[in-house]
C-alpha cells in the first residue's frame, strides 16, 4: 500500500509496541514514515546507507519533519561496494 503519509493509527501502534518490554523495533520505511515517527518522538536511532550516485534531483529525506533535531553521529563504516553506513542517535 502506498500512502502520502504514515497513518496516525500506525504511529499509535508503534508507540504501543515501544512501551512493551523486549528487543528493539526495526522499521524500514520511506521519508514520510521516518518523519512521522521522528515527530512523534519514537525514533532513537537512524541507520542510513549512503550510495555514491549523482541522480540530479530527488526527495529530501527529512523535508517533512516538523522541526530541526540534533543528530549524534555514533558510527561510520565504509562498506566494500563504496557505500557508507552511518548510525545517528536522534536527540
N, C-alpha and C positions, 0 to 999 in steps of 0.2 A: 504494500500500500504506500502510495506517495502522497504526502500532505505538505501544505505550505508552512505548517507549524507543528510543534510537538504538542499533542493534546494535554490540557490541564489534568485530566484524569490520569494520564500516564505519568506526569510529574508526581502526582499524589501517590501512585503505586510505587514509584522508585523511592520516594520519601519513606513509605511504609516498610519497604524492604531494607532500607538503610538503618532503620530503627531496630531491626531484628538482630539478634546475635548471630555470628557466623563469619564467613570469609568475605573478602572484598567483592564488590559488584563491578563487573567489567562490561561496559556498554560500548557498542560500536554504532556510530551514527554520523549524520552529516552536520553541517554548520548550524542549522536551526535546532536540532536536537541538543547539541552541545550548548548553545546559547540559552535554551530554555532551562536546562539543568544547572548551568553555571549561575544564572539569575536567581534560581530557587535555592542556591547555596548547597547543592547536593554533590558538587564535584570537588574532590580533594586533590586529585592529580590528573594531569593531562599527559598522554603519551602520543607524541607526534612523530611521524616519519616524513622527512623532507626528501623529495626526489629532485635531482638536478635536471630540471626541464624548463625550458622557456616556452610558455604556452601563448603569450601575447596578452591574454586577459582572462579573467576568471572571477570567482566569488571570494570575497574576503571571509576567512573562517569565522571571525568574531564580530562581524559588522552589525549583527542584530542584538548583541548584548546590551543591557540597559545602562551599564556604567563601566568605567575602566577598573581593572583589577591588577594588582601587582602579582606577577608570577615569579616563583623562586626556582631557578634552574637547579635541578638535582642531579641530573646525569646527562652526559653526551656520549654517544657511541657512533663511531663510523662503521658502517656495515660493508661487507665485501663488494656489493654491487654499486657502490657510490652513494647510496642513501645515507642519511644521518638520522639516528634515533635520538629524540630529545624528550626528557621527562621533566615536567614542571609541577611544582606544588602550586595550588591555587589559593591565593590569600584573600 
